[in-house]
Amino acid sequence: MILVVLENQRGKIHPFSIEAVAAGQKFANELGLELSILCMGENVDELKDQASNFKTNNLIIAKHDLITMYSADGYSKVLSDVIREHKPKFTLLGHSYMVRDFLPRVSGKLNMPFVSDIISVDFNNGNPLFSKQVFNAKLATNIQTSADNSLLSFQSAAFSSDDIEMGGADSTIDFNVELNEVDIKSTSEPEFQESSSGVDLSTAELIVSVGRGIESEDNLPIAESLAKSLGAEIASSRPVVDMGWLPPYRQVGSSGQVVSPKLYFSVGVSGAIQHVVGMKGSKNVIAINKDEDAPIFEIADYAVIGDLMEIVPKLTEALNSSS
Ligand SMILES: Cc1cc2nc3c(=O)[nH]c(=O)nc-3n(C[C@H](O)[C@H](O)[C@H](O)COP(=O)(O)OP(=O)(O)OC[C@H]3O[C@@H](n4cnc5c(N)ncnc54)[C@H](O)[C@@H]3O)c2cc1C
């Protein structure tokens, strides 16, 4: 069996979990195994309603008063019990903050390997090879597990939610959760958000990202006006944050946020690897850069070679006059 664990995000399935479902369906097809999707913990009824549309063999529901609020102790105990009972070959989750918090405990409790933050999978005739980044994303390495059961977490955009097959579950299983107050030894702080202002770029559908090509803080309104016209969030490369022109939660990249919007509109960003690892899952990339050899053009769907100071205001004006 392949088991996918869903995470709640303010009453909805976390986007990383939706990608994990796409991964689970692919694993099940490639390896000829059954697929089960686990709904547990916070907002479990909402998760179940939304998950009931996904094509899967089983929907497993783990409901208990002691996990209506997230705690690493509660979640790791329940998931460990589900894995003990159902023995999935691979248990798949999105590499979210919550998963980073509780999944290592499951790995420890079950003495089970955990391959984290996977960026791609080669199914390799039934012996999957997992690729993950090392040395601050300068290299990628392949990992294979020889264990009967393993835990896997996926970096945003390793799989695409567009590939999900709908069709519903063949059966629903109510898992008998055994949990006592003594099992919960710690309480968690409120859900982590990237910033106190609540900006979560990881779920933004449209992003205008500004790089050092903007030259000065005084020119930022050029990019901000474009973002406003598109209804997009503003983001940036690291130098823009380092210079204090935008707050740190706007930074995209290996030391910033990982994003996968429908449109990533990059203006004056060179496309260094540390930036690209944070946005390569974008569905469409438009890049404006005056250097035709800028690395960002290697992953751009639409390349505009020219001066952003001239192009962006005209584009914004055209967008505003057409709306
Ligand atoms: C450990 C480590 C972690 C890092 N983490 C991150 C990270 O999380 N995110 C990140 O972004 N970077 C990160 N970096 C930095 C990264 O290596 C790059 O230095 C950075 O991404 C470059 O930002 P940039 O593209 O805005 O600037 P530059 O590399 O200076 O590029 C500016 C670009 O703008 C273009 N340009 C200039 N003027 C114009 C104009 N008028 N019109 C059009 N184009 C113009 C230039 O041709 C150039 O391509 C990290 C580095 C290290 C060592």
The ligand as an SDF file (V2000), in Angstrom:
LIG
                    3D

 53 58  0  0  0  0  0  0  0  0999 V2000
   23.8910   30.4770    1.1070 C   0  0  0  0  0  0  0  0  0  0  0  0
   23.1930   31.3470    0.0910 C   0  0  0  0  0  0  0  0  0  0  0  0
   21.8120   31.3990    0.1150 C   0  0  0  0  0  0  0  0  0  0  0  0
   21.1450   32.2060   -0.8170 C   0  0  0  0  0  0  0  0  0  0  0  0
   19.7830   32.2250   -0.7780 N   0  0  0  0  0  0  0  0  0  0  0  0
   19.1220   32.9750   -1.7160 C   0  0  0  0  0  0  0  0  0  0  0  0
   17.6930   33.0060   -1.7500 C   0  0  0  0  0  0  0  0  0  0  0  0
   16.9980   32.3800   -0.9470 O   0  0  0  0  0  0  0  0  0  0  0  0
   17.1010   33.7480   -2.7060 N   0  0  0  0  0  0  0  0  0  0  0  0
   17.8130   34.4720   -3.6420 C   0  0  0  0  0  0  0  0  0  0  0  0
   17.1920   35.1250   -4.4940 O   0  0  0  0  0  0  0  0  0  0  0  0
   19.1730   34.4670   -3.6020 N   0  0  0  0  0  0  0  0  0  0  0  0
   19.8360   33.7550   -2.6640 C   0  0  0  0  0  0  0  0  0  0  0  0
   21.1780   33.7960   -2.6260 N   0  0  0  0  0  0  0  0  0  0  0  0
   21.8760   34.7640   -3.4890 C   0  0  0  0  0  0  0  0  0  0  0  0
   22.0440   34.2800   -4.9170 C   0  0  0  0  0  0  0  0  0  0  0  0
   23.2240   33.5290   -5.0360 O   0  0  0  0  0  0  0  0  0  0  0  0
   22.1260   35.4920   -5.8870 C   0  0  0  0  0  0  0  0  0  0  0  0
   23.2030   36.3170   -5.4890 O   0  0  0  0  0  0  0  0  0  0  0  0
   20.8600   36.3100   -5.9420 C   0  0  0  0  0  0  0  0  0  0  0  0
   19.7250   35.4790   -6.1940 O   0  0  0  0  0  0  0  0  0  0  0  0
   20.9610   37.3500   -7.0430 C   0  0  0  0  0  0  0  0  0  0  0  0
   19.8620   38.2010   -6.9700 O   0  0  0  0  0  0  0  0  0  0  0  0
   19.4180   39.0560   -8.2300 P   0  0  0  0  0  0  0  0  0  0  0  0
   19.1650   38.1470   -9.3620 O   0  0  0  0  0  0  0  0  0  0  0  0
   18.3340   39.9620   -7.7980 O   0  0  0  0  0  0  0  0  0  0  0  0
   20.6970   39.9850   -8.4870 O   0  0  0  0  0  0  0  0  0  0  0  0
   21.8130   39.9510   -9.5970 P   0  0  0  0  0  0  0  0  0  0  0  0
   22.4720   38.6190   -9.6730 O   0  0  0  0  0  0  0  0  0  0  0  0
   22.6610   41.1410   -9.3560 O   0  0  0  0  0  0  0  0  0  0  0  0
   20.9940   40.1040  -10.9470 O   0  0  0  0  0  0  0  0  0  0  0  0
   20.3450   41.2820  -11.3400 C   0  0  0  0  0  0  0  0  0  0  0  0
   19.8290   41.0240  -12.7350 C   0  0  0  0  0  0  0  0  0  0  0  0
   19.0780   42.1560  -13.1620 O   0  0  0  0  0  0  0  0  0  0  0  0
   19.4030   42.3950  -14.5280 C   0  0  0  0  0  0  0  0  0  0  0  0
   19.1650   43.8290  -14.7510 N   0  0  0  0  0  0  0  0  0  0  0  0
   19.8790   44.8680  -14.2700 C   0  0  0  0  0  0  0  0  0  0  0  0
   19.3140   46.0190  -14.6470 N   0  0  0  0  0  0  0  0  0  0  0  0
   18.2420   45.7060  -15.4060 C   0  0  0  0  0  0  0  0  0  0  0  0
   17.2660   46.4660  -16.0980 C   0  0  0  0  0  0  0  0  0  0  0  0
   17.2670   47.8050  -16.0580 N   0  0  0  0  0  0  0  0  0  0  0  0
   16.3110   45.8090  -16.7770 N   0  0  0  0  0  0  0  0  0  0  0  0
   16.2700   44.4690  -16.8380 C   0  0  0  0  0  0  0  0  0  0  0  0
   17.1730   43.6900  -16.2060 N   0  0  0  0  0  0  0  0  0  0  0  0
   18.1410   44.3030  -15.4820 C   0  0  0  0  0  0  0  0  0  0  0  0
   20.8400   41.9860  -14.7040 C   0  0  0  0  0  0  0  0  0  0  0  0
   21.1170   41.6580  -16.0690 O   0  0  0  0  0  0  0  0  0  0  0  0
   20.9240   40.7940  -13.7710 C   0  0  0  0  0  0  0  0  0  0  0  0
   20.6530   39.5680  -14.4710 O   0  0  0  0  0  0  0  0  0  0  0  0
   21.8660   32.9810   -1.7470 C   0  0  0  0  0  0  0  0  0  0  0  0
   23.2700   32.9050   -1.7490 C   0  0  0  0  0  0  0  0  0  0  0  0
   23.9210   32.0990   -0.8600 C   0  0  0  0  0  0  0  0  0  0  0  0
   25.4130   32.0320   -0.9050 C   0  0  0  0  0  0  0  0  0  0  0  0
  1  2  1  0
  2  3  1  0
  2 52  2  0
  3  4  2  0
  4  5  1  0
  4 50  1  0
  5  6  2  0
  6  7  1  0
  6 13  1  0
  7  8  2  0
  7  9  1  0
  9 10  1  0
 10 11  2  0
 10 12  1  0
 12 13  2  0
 13 14  1  0
 14 15  1  0
 14 50  1  0
 15 16  1  0
 16 17  1  0
 16 18  1  0
 18 19  1  0
 18 20  1  0
 20 21  1  0
 20 22  1  0
 22 23  1  0
 23 24  1  0
 24 25  2  0
 24 26  1  0
 24 27  1  0
 27 28  1  0
 28 29  2  0
 28 30  1  0
 28 31  1  0
 31 32  1  0
 32 33  1  0
 33 34  1  0
 33 48  1  0
 34 35  1  0
 35 36  1  0
 35 46  1  0
 36 37  1  0
 36 45  1  0
 37 38  2  0
 38 39  1  0
 39 40  1  0
 39 45  2  0
 40 41  1  0
 40 42  2  0
 42 43  1  0
 43 44  2  0
 44 45  1  0
 46 47  1  0
 46 48  1  0
 48 49  1  0
 50 51  2  0
 51 52  1  0
 52 53  1  0
M  END
$$$$
